[in-house]
Amino acid sequence: MLIAIGATSALVLLVLASDAFTNAVEWVGALYGLARGAVGSVVAAIGSSLPETAIAFVALVVLRDPASRAVGIGAVLGAPFMLATAVFAVIGVIALVRTKDSSGDCNVRVGIRSTRFGLGLFALTFALVIGASFDPTSSVRTVVAVLIVIAYVVFVTYSMRDSSAASHGEPPPLRFAPRMRRPAPLLVFAQLVLSLCLTVFASHWFVTSLAAASTAFGIAPLILSLFLSPIATELPELMNVVIWMRRGLDDYAVGNVIGAMMFQTSIASAIALLATPWVIDRAAYAAAIATFAAVIVVLFVSQMRDHLNSWALTACGLLYVLYLWYAIATH
């Protein structure tokens, strides 16, 4: 009973914190005149990616023992895998089931040019990261680390300059100052930081409660690691996506996911390349293949249809299911 109350309380806090975070991010865009894609792919993505990056940094740089390295590398490669499969699928499903507009369009409404650029640059960056594992000498790892950091700088520069989906209108009132028509930047950033801290706290509280429940009901540790570990790392991005997609702010949602994928594959991977021998196992390669497949499918269909197709995004969820089946079967 107490476990159920804890999990429910954590979930409620997570929803409230995610709502405050997305609200603050929207106000950052409104105050500084940023494009919606830039707000999602830079501001929101960096904020929601910090927990995973912190985990990777502590595991790979501070602790450095073999077990910690395994956890760190898993966090580095697992984040883009989860985002490109499960979270892409959530975006597709929400777009399919939400109320259609007068034209009957149920696709994801984003700036297709910037979306293709982000996915294409991610695919190239991720290929460099995985390719380095086939010849992980110190010089190769150093060169690749520099190249992927440069790739992230290019991504941020492009996102900040892109105006294909300019922010328009003002977002709902700031949660910290509901009566202020245009809140002060200090209040906006205070809400942004506090909501991010609460999101991290609530995510870990929720996963801890689920872990306690799994122990109480005798669920196998492997199943626990496969299903609950991803929740711990990607729950903030998932909640942001659900909130923005339900409000029709597709640019924010998709930008958040692609931006988080780029941040993890650039900054976190650069840390891993410089701090470890970068030797990865079959399970990591399988996750990388699933990630590539998801991105290539979405890119190919978007090129053919000239829009971000909901069915293609939904199909990415099958790759996550197939990976879980593979992981269970091989263990």
Protein Blocks (a to p, Z undefined) as FASTA:
>chain_A
ZZmmmmmmmmmmmmmmmmmmmmmmmmmmmmnopafklmmmmmmmmmmmmmmmmmmmmmmm
mnopaklmmmmmmmmmmmmmmmmmmmmmmmmmmmmmmccdfkopabdcddfklmmmmmmm
mmmmmmmmmmmmmmmcfklmmmmmmmmmmmmmmmmmmmmmpcklccedjddddfklmmbm
bdcfklmmmmmmmmmmmmmmmmmmmmmmmmmmmmmnopafklmmmmmmmmmmmmmmmmmm
mmmmmnopamlmmmmmmmmmmmmmmmmmmmmmmmpgoiacfklmmmmmmmmmmmmmmmmm
mmmnopacfklmmmmmmmmmmmmmmmmmmZZ
